[in-house]
């Protein structure tokens, strides 16, 4: 067998074996991770250790400016070299940016265009710079320098450097795509956070009354800390809006915000929903599933209608609140979670504790920072602003401008709103639907007469006191209604729910009496 002159040249066979092993190592590195800068440094280290090319660098085309930007350098790679760039036609690297061809020099110091800005290369040694391209588009430049003077194998080494550059090209393209997608996602995330903060900010919670100003002050103070918050108030007073505002103005705003209405699920499903379950824990559990506490790790969990959970489940919830630990349904592994809890209820939890329906230790664990939201009838001065805000939102949904007349606002302000803001919104939406012109006058404000609370004569009661509770007035002559209510409040320590039970009323009825009879509520 006759061998060609090329294959019998001294050192060529050894060089090709070294290059093959190096290419294998480079390919392995490029498939190992998507950390682009780390990958390039590993490639340059491999060229140094296996191919005898200890001086090397990689530049990448900046998609915005079109310049070549240095991304990785083999020597002193951890040093801060700043933002080194090469514009088209600037030095040898800039020449490649212009002409998109490989440059191979037996002695780089003889080339007048050689800049050596980074001080990496030796002017006495050969120099090879190959374009990093993909699908005919220049992505960057790989520049290397053999450790020994030219030995006549420069052409072979040039082909090897071009192969390495082609391998790097796929990694560069993938990395740039990932960086662009990451940048886009970060921008979208930041835009969404700004939108959410605005949407759930204080500007979207309408109220200038003294009662609402107190609520806003409390929310601003408690938002800064990880304190457990208990929101109290009737249905429709905006407890969820306040919970949103607390989370999105807290240090945890970058974390998850998870909501759950405890009244919407039976106890067996509630446990699985909050704590999660393992595969096979019950019929239908075909796979393991995280619970809401795990989902909210590092963020906030809003538990609405917390007063509806059963005493048996209250004990399980108490452990998570106290220890930050839970076990999934059907599991034995203890999981640690870091969750801020905001709870809400419309119930009288003190009465539930007295009746044995709510654990006292859980009550104190939840009631760290209570915030009481006033009913709409307790802040009727906010009705005009609320109505204007709501008709604007309804108008945006209907795609037209809605105008409320002064007469309509007066009509709205004369009603007690037992359904709070939710009832007000429904009333306004009904009125806008009936208005063809977009103007809502008093005649379109239709209030449910069955729910409207008329003025009560001073000598009559809607409901007599319950027979098992002694009236708080002794056997004296029957006082007028205002005196009855005040006496009941005094006996109940000015707790409206307790006074309502003494009088045989609902909490909503006694609240309306306090409003209509102009009784100043004492804070004990």
DOKE-569182 format. One record per residue (C-alpha): z, y, x; residue number from 1. Coordinates in Angstrom, 1 decimal. Layout:
BEGIN
     c3     c2     c1 num
      Z      Y      X NUM
...
! end
This chain:
BEGIN
     c3     c2     c1 num
    0.0    0.0    0.0   1
   -1.0    3.4    1.3   2
    1.3    6.3    0.7   3
    0.1    9.9    0.5   4
    0.9   12.4    3.1   5
    3.1   14.3    0.6   6
    5.3   11.4   -0.2   7
    5.8   10.6    3.5   8
    6.9   14.1    4.5   9
   10.4   14.0    6.1  10
   13.2   14.8    3.6  11
   11.0   14.9    0.5  12
   12.2   11.6   -0.9  13
   15.8   12.5   -0.4  14
   15.2   16.0   -1.9  15
   13.7   14.5   -5.0  16
   16.6   12.0   -5.5  17
   19.0   14.9   -5.2  18
   17.0   17.0   -7.7  19
   16.8   14.2  -10.2  20
   20.6   13.7  -10.0  21
   21.1   17.4  -10.4  22
   18.8   17.7  -13.4  23
   20.8   14.9  -15.1  24
   24.0   16.7  -14.4  25
   22.6   20.0  -15.7  26
   21.4   18.3  -18.9  27
   24.8   16.8  -19.5  28
   26.5   20.2  -19.0  29
   24.2   21.9  -21.4  30
   24.9   19.4  -24.2  31
   28.6   19.5  -23.8  32
   29.6   22.9  -25.3  33
   28.3   26.0  -27.1  34
   30.4   28.3  -24.9  35
   27.3   30.0  -23.3  36
   28.9   31.8  -20.3  37
   31.1   28.8  -19.4  38
   28.0   26.5  -19.6  39
   26.0   28.8  -17.3  40
   28.8   28.9  -14.7  41
   29.0   25.1  -14.7  42
   25.2   24.9  -14.2  43
   25.4   27.2  -11.2  44
   28.3   25.3   -9.8  45
   26.3   22.0  -10.1  46
   23.3   23.7   -8.3  47
   25.7   24.6   -5.5  48
   27.5   21.2   -5.2  49
   24.5   18.9   -5.6  50
   21.3   20.9   -4.8  51
   22.5   23.0   -1.9  52
   21.9   26.3   -3.8  53
   25.3   28.1   -3.5  54
   23.8   31.6   -4.2  55
   22.5   31.9   -7.7  56
   22.7   34.0  -10.9  57
   21.4   33.9  -14.5  58
   20.3   37.0  -16.4  59
   19.5   37.1  -20.1  60
   17.3   39.5  -22.0  61
   19.2   42.0  -24.2  62
   17.5   41.8  -27.6  63
   18.3   45.4  -28.4  64
   17.2   47.2  -25.1  65
   14.9   44.6  -23.6  66
   16.7   44.8  -20.2  67
   17.8   41.8  -18.2  68
   21.6   41.6  -18.2  69
   23.6   39.5  -15.7  70
   25.5   36.7  -17.5  71
   26.6   34.4  -14.7  72
   26.9   34.5  -10.9  73
   27.8   31.6   -8.6  74
   29.8   33.6   -6.1  75
   33.0   35.4   -7.1  76
   32.2   34.5  -10.7  77
   35.6   35.6  -12.0  78
   35.2   39.1  -10.5  79
   34.4   42.1  -12.7  80
   30.8   43.1  -11.9  81
   30.4   45.4  -14.9  82
   27.2   45.5  -17.0  83
   24.5   44.9  -14.3  84
   21.0   45.5  -15.8  85
   17.4   45.3  -14.6  86
   14.8   47.2  -16.5  87
   11.1   46.1  -16.6  88
    9.5   46.5  -13.1  89
   12.9   47.1  -11.4  90
   13.3   44.9   -8.3  91
   12.2   41.3   -8.2  92
   14.0   40.4  -11.4  93
   12.4   43.3  -13.2  94
    9.0   42.2  -11.9  95
    9.5   38.8  -13.6  96
   10.4   40.7  -16.8  97
    7.1   42.5  -16.6  98
    4.8   39.7  -15.4  99
    6.7   36.6  -16.7 100
    5.9   34.4  -13.7 101
    7.9   32.6  -11.0 102
    8.5   34.2   -7.6 103
    9.1   32.1   -4.5 104
    9.7   33.8   -1.1 105
   10.3   31.9    2.2 106
   12.4   34.9    3.4 107
   13.6   37.3    0.8 108
   14.5   40.2    3.2 109
   10.8   40.6    3.9 110
   10.1   41.7    0.3 111
   10.4   45.5   -0.1 112
   11.2   45.2   -3.8 113
   14.3   43.1   -3.1 114
   17.4   45.1   -4.3 115
   20.3   42.6   -4.0 116
   22.5   44.9   -6.2 117
   25.2   42.3   -6.5 118
   25.3   41.4   -2.8 119
   24.9   37.7   -3.7 120
   21.8   36.7   -1.7 121
   21.2   36.4    2.1 122
   18.2   38.4    3.3 123
   17.4   35.7    5.9 124
   17.0   32.8    3.4 125
   14.3   31.8    0.9 126
   14.5   33.1   -2.7 127
   13.3   31.5   -6.0 128
   13.4   33.2   -9.4 129
   12.0   31.5  -12.5 130
   11.6   32.9  -16.0 131
   13.8   31.2  -18.7 132
   11.4   30.9  -21.6 133
   11.3   29.2  -25.0 134
    8.2   29.0  -27.2 135
    6.4   31.4  -24.8 136
    9.1   34.1  -25.2 137
   11.1   35.3  -22.2 138
   14.8   34.7  -22.7 139
   16.1   35.5  -19.1 140
   15.7   34.7  -15.4 141
   17.3   32.0  -13.2 142
   17.5   33.2   -9.5 143
   18.6   30.9   -6.7 144
   18.7   30.6   -2.9 145
   18.7   27.5   -0.8 146
   21.4   27.4    1.8 147
   19.0   26.7    4.7 148
   15.9   28.5    6.0 149
   12.5   27.5    4.8 150
   11.8   23.8    5.8 151
    8.3   23.6    4.3 152
    9.7   22.3    0.9 153
    9.8   25.6   -0.9 154
    7.1   24.5   -3.4 155
    9.0   21.4   -4.3 156
   12.2   23.4   -4.8 157
   10.3   26.0   -6.9 158
    9.2   23.2   -9.3 159
   12.8   22.0   -9.5 160
   14.1   25.5  -10.3 161
   11.5   25.9  -13.0 162
   12.7   22.6  -14.6 163
   16.3   23.8  -14.6 164
   15.2   27.2  -16.1 165
   13.4   25.3  -18.9 166
   16.5   23.3  -19.7 167
   18.6   26.5  -19.7 168
   16.1   28.2  -22.1 169
   17.0   26.0  -25.0 170
   20.7   26.7  -24.5 171
   20.0   30.5  -24.2 172
   18.1   30.5  -27.4 173
   20.8   28.5  -29.3 174
   23.5   30.7  -27.8 175
   21.8   34.0  -28.8 176
   21.2   32.7  -32.4 177
   24.9   31.8  -32.6 178
   26.0   35.2  -31.3 179
   23.8   37.0  -33.8 180
   25.1   34.9  -36.6 181
   28.7   35.4  -35.4 182
   28.1   39.2  -35.3 183
   26.6   39.2  -38.7 184
   29.5   37.1  -40.1 185
   32.1   39.5  -38.5 186
   30.3   42.5  -40.0 187
   30.2   40.8  -43.4 188
   33.9   39.9  -43.1 189
   34.9   43.4  -42.2 190
   32.8   44.9  -45.0 191
   34.4   42.4  -47.4 192
   37.9   43.3  -46.2 193
   37.2   47.0  -46.7 194
   35.8   46.3  -50.2 195
   38.8   44.1  -51.1 196
   41.3   46.6  -49.8 197
   39.7   49.3  -51.9 198
   39.3   47.0  -54.9 199
   43.0   45.9  -54.7 200
   44.4   49.1  -53.4 201
   46.7   51.6  -55.1 202
   43.7   53.7  -56.2 203
   42.8   50.9  -58.6 204
   46.3   50.8  -60.1 205
   46.5   53.7  -62.6 206
   49.8   55.4  -63.2 207
   51.4   58.8  -62.6 208
   54.5   58.3  -64.6 209
   57.9   58.2  -62.9 210
   58.2   54.5  -63.6 211
   54.9   53.6  -61.9 212
   55.6   55.9  -58.9 213
   58.8   53.9  -58.3 214
   56.8   50.7  -58.4 215
   54.2   52.1  -55.9 216
   57.1   53.2  -53.5 217
   58.6   49.7  -53.7 218
   55.2   48.0  -53.1 219
   54.5   50.2  -50.0 220
   57.9   49.4  -48.5 221
   57.8   45.6  -49.2 222
   54.2   45.2  -48.0 223
   55.1   45.8  -44.4 224
   57.4   42.7  -44.3 225
   57.3   39.0  -45.1 226
   60.0   39.2  -47.7 227
   59.6   37.1  -50.9 228
   58.8   39.3  -53.9 229
   59.5   38.6  -57.5 230
   57.4   40.6  -59.9 231
   58.9   41.0  -63.4 232
   57.4   42.4  -66.5 233
   55.7   41.5  -69.8 234
   52.3   39.8  -70.0 235
   49.6   42.4  -69.4 236
   51.6   44.8  -67.3 237
   49.5   44.2  -64.1 238
   51.7   41.8  -62.1 239
   48.6   40.2  -60.5 240
   47.2   43.6  -59.5 241
   50.5   44.4  -57.8 242
   50.5   41.0  -56.0 243
   47.0   41.7  -54.7 244
   48.0   45.1  -53.4 245
   51.0   43.7  -51.6 246
   48.9   41.1  -49.8 247
   46.0   43.3  -48.9 248
   48.3   46.0  -47.5 249
   50.4   43.6  -45.5 250
   50.1   42.3  -41.9 251
   48.9   39.0  -43.5 252
   45.9   40.6  -45.1 253
   43.6   38.8  -42.6 254
   45.0   35.5  -43.7 255
   44.3   33.5  -46.8 256
   45.4   34.7  -50.3 257
   45.9   31.8  -52.7 258
   46.8   32.1  -56.4 259
   48.2   29.6  -58.9 260
   49.3   30.0  -62.5 261
   52.2   27.6  -62.8 262
   52.0   27.6  -66.6 263
   48.4   26.2  -66.5 264
   49.3   22.7  -65.2 265
   51.6   19.9  -66.3 266
   54.4   19.0  -63.8 267
   52.7   16.0  -62.3 268
   49.5   17.9  -61.6 269
   51.5   21.0  -60.4 270
   53.2   19.0  -57.6 271
   49.8   17.7  -56.4 272
   48.2   21.1  -56.7 273
   51.0   22.9  -54.7 274
   51.9   20.2  -52.1 275
   48.6   18.2  -51.9 276
   48.3   14.5  -52.0 277
   47.3   11.6  -49.7 278
   44.6    9.1  -50.4 279
   45.7    6.5  -53.0 280
   48.8    8.5  -54.0 281
   47.8    8.0  -57.7 282
   44.8    6.9  -59.8 283
   41.9    9.1  -58.9 284
   43.2   10.2  -55.5 285
   40.1    8.9  -53.7 286
   40.8   11.1  -50.6 287
   43.5   13.2  -49.1 288
   43.7   16.8  -50.3 289
   45.5   19.9  -49.1 290
   47.8   21.7  -51.5 291
   48.0   25.4  -52.2 292
   50.9   25.9  -49.7 293
   48.8   24.4  -46.9 294
   45.8   26.5  -47.9 295
   47.9   29.6  -47.8 296
   49.3   28.9  -44.3 297
   49.4   32.1  -42.4 298
   48.8   34.1  -45.5 299
   50.2   34.7  -49.0 300
   50.7   32.4  -52.0 301
   51.0   34.1  -55.5 302
   52.8   31.9  -58.0 303
   52.3   33.4  -61.5 304
   54.5   32.4  -64.4 305
   57.1   30.9  -62.1 306
   59.6   30.8  -65.0 307
   57.6   28.0  -66.6 308
   58.3   25.2  -64.0 309
   60.7   22.4  -64.9 310
   64.1   22.1  -63.4 311
   63.1   18.8  -61.6 312
   60.2   20.6  -59.9 313
   62.3   23.6  -59.0 314
   64.3   21.5  -56.5 315
   61.1   20.5  -54.7 316
   59.9   24.1  -54.6 317
   63.2   25.3  -53.3 318
   62.9   23.2  -50.2 319
   59.6   24.7  -49.2 320
   60.9   28.2  -49.7 321
   64.1   27.5  -47.7 322
   62.7   25.3  -44.9 323
   59.0   26.0  -44.9 324
   58.5   22.2  -45.0 325
   56.8   19.9  -47.5 326
   55.4   16.4  -48.0 327
   52.2   15.6  -49.8 328
   52.4   13.5  -52.9 329
   52.3    9.8  -51.6 330
   52.9   10.9  -48.0 331
   55.8   10.6  -45.6 332
   54.7   13.1  -43.0 333
   56.6   16.4  -43.0 334
   54.3   19.4  -42.8 335
   55.4   22.9  -41.6 336
   53.8   25.9  -43.3 337
   54.1   29.7  -42.8 338
   53.6   31.2  -46.2 339
   54.7   34.4  -47.8 340
   55.5   33.8  -51.5 341
   55.0   36.4  -54.3 342
   56.2   35.1  -57.6 343
   55.8   36.6  -61.1 344
   57.3   36.0  -64.5 345
   57.6   37.6  -67.9 346
   60.7   35.5  -68.7 347
   64.4   36.6  -68.6 348
   65.4   34.4  -65.6 349
   69.0   35.5  -65.8 350
   69.2   34.1  -69.3 351
   67.4   30.9  -68.2 352
   70.0   30.5  -65.4 353
   72.9   31.0  -67.9 354
   71.3   28.4  -70.2 355
   70.9   25.9  -67.3 356
   67.1   25.9  -67.5 357
   66.5   27.6  -64.1 358
   68.3   26.7  -60.9 359
   70.6   29.5  -59.7 360
   69.8   28.8  -56.0 361
   66.0   29.1  -56.6 362
   66.6   32.3  -58.6 363
   68.3   33.9  -55.6 364
   65.7   32.6  -53.2 365
   62.9   34.2  -55.3 366
   64.8   37.3  -56.3 367
   65.0   38.8  -52.7 368
   62.9   41.8  -53.6 369
   62.5   42.2  -57.4 370
   59.9   44.7  -58.7 371
   60.1   45.4  -62.4 372
   56.8   46.6  -64.0 373
   57.2   48.8  -67.0 374
   55.6   48.0  -70.3 375
   52.8   50.4  -71.4 376
   55.0   51.7  -74.2 377
   57.5   52.8  -71.5 378
   54.9   54.9  -69.8 379
   52.7   56.3  -72.6 380
   51.9   59.3  -70.5 381
   49.7   57.0  -68.4 382
   47.6   56.0  -71.5 383
   45.0   58.8  -71.1 384
   44.3   58.0  -67.4 385
   44.3   54.3  -68.1 386
   41.9   54.7  -71.0 387
   39.5   56.9  -68.9 388
   39.6   54.3  -66.0 389
   39.0   51.4  -68.4 390
   36.1   53.0  -70.2 391
   34.4   53.8  -66.9 392
   34.7   50.2  -65.9 393
   33.4   49.1  -69.3 394
   30.6   51.6  -69.1 395
   29.5   50.1  -65.7 396
   29.4   46.6  -67.3 397
   27.4   47.9  -70.2 398
   25.1   50.0  -68.0 399
   25.8   53.3  -69.7 400
   28.2   56.3  -69.7 401
   31.1   56.1  -72.2 402
   32.9   59.3  -73.3 403
   36.4   59.3  -74.9 404
   37.1   62.2  -77.2 405
   40.4   64.0  -77.3 406
   41.1   62.7  -80.8 407
   40.5   59.1  -79.5 408
   43.0   59.7  -76.7 409
   45.6   61.1  -79.1 410
   45.1   58.1  -81.3 411
   45.6   55.7  -78.4 412
   48.7   57.6  -77.2 413
   50.4   57.2  -80.6 414
   50.5   53.4  -80.5 415
   53.2   51.2  -79.0 416
   50.9   48.7  -77.3 417
   52.9   45.5  -77.6 418
   50.0   43.7  -75.7 419
   50.2   46.3  -72.9 420
   47.1   47.1  -70.8 421
   45.3   44.0  -71.8 422
   45.5   45.0  -75.5 423
   44.4   48.6  -74.6 424
   41.4   47.2  -72.7 425
   40.4   45.0  -75.6 426
   40.7   47.9  -78.0 427
   38.5   50.1  -75.9 428
   35.9   47.4  -75.4 429
   35.7   46.9  -79.1 430
   35.3   50.6  -79.7 431
   32.5   50.9  -77.1 432
   30.6   48.1  -78.7 433
   30.8   49.9  -82.1 434
   29.5   53.2  -80.5 435
   25.7   53.5  -80.4 436
   25.8   56.9  -78.7 437
   28.4   56.0  -76.0 438
   30.9   58.5  -77.5 439
   34.2   56.9  -78.7 440
   36.0   59.0  -81.4 441
   39.3   58.3  -83.1 442
   37.6   56.5  -86.0 443
   36.4   53.8  -83.7 444
   39.8   53.1  -82.4 445
   40.7   50.0  -84.5 446
   44.2   48.8  -84.0 447
   45.4   45.5  -85.4 448
   47.6   46.6  -88.3 449
   49.5   43.3  -88.2 450
   50.6   44.0  -84.7 451
   51.1   47.7  -85.1 452
   54.9   48.5  -85.1 453
   55.7   51.0  -87.8 454
   58.7   53.3  -87.7 455
   61.8   51.4  -89.1 456
   64.1   53.1  -91.7 457
   67.4   53.9  -90.3 458
   69.4   51.7  -92.7 459
   67.3   48.5  -92.5 460
   66.6   45.8  -89.9 461
   63.6   43.5  -89.4 462
   65.8   40.6  -88.5 463
   69.5   40.0  -89.1 464
   71.8   39.0  -86.3 465
   71.7   35.2  -85.5 466
   74.7   33.5  -87.3 467
   76.0   31.9  -84.1 468
   76.4   35.2  -82.3 469
   79.1   37.7  -83.4 470
   77.8   41.2  -84.0 471
   79.1   43.7  -81.5 472
   80.5   46.2  -84.0 473
   83.5   44.5  -85.5 474
   84.3   45.1  -89.2 475
   83.8   48.9  -89.1 476
   81.5   50.7  -91.6 477
   77.8   49.9  -90.7 478
   76.6   52.5  -88.2 479
   73.0   53.8  -88.2 480
   70.3   52.0  -86.2 481
   70.5   54.1  -83.1 482
   74.3   53.5  -82.8 483
   73.7   49.7  -83.4 484
   71.2   49.5  -80.5 485
   73.4   51.6  -78.1 486
   76.5   49.5  -78.9 487
   74.6   46.2  -78.3 488
   73.3   47.5  -75.0 489
   76.7   48.6  -73.9 490
   78.2   45.2  -74.8 491
   75.3   43.4  -72.9 492
   75.7   45.6  -69.8 493
   72.4   47.4  -70.6 494
   70.4   44.1  -70.1 495
   67.8   44.5  -72.9 496
   67.2   40.7  -73.3 497
   70.9   40.0  -73.9 498
   71.2   43.0  -76.3 499
   68.2   41.6  -78.2 500
   70.0   38.3  -78.6 501
   73.1   40.0  -79.9 502
   71.0   41.8  -82.5 503
   68.8   38.8  -83.4 504
   65.7   40.6  -82.0 505
   63.0   39.7  -79.5 506
   63.0   41.6  -76.2 507
   59.8   43.3  -77.3 508
   61.4   44.6  -80.6 509
   64.4   46.0  -78.8 510
   62.2   47.7  -76.2 511
   60.3   49.4  -79.0 512
   63.5   50.5  -80.7 513
   64.7   52.1  -77.4 514
   61.4   53.9  -77.1 515
   61.2   55.2  -80.7 516
   64.9   56.0  -81.0 517
   64.8   58.0  -77.6 518
   67.6   56.0  -76.0 519
   68.2   56.7  -72.4 520
   68.6   53.4  -70.6 521
   71.5   53.3  -68.1 522
   71.0   51.7  -64.7 523
   74.2   49.7  -63.8 524
! end
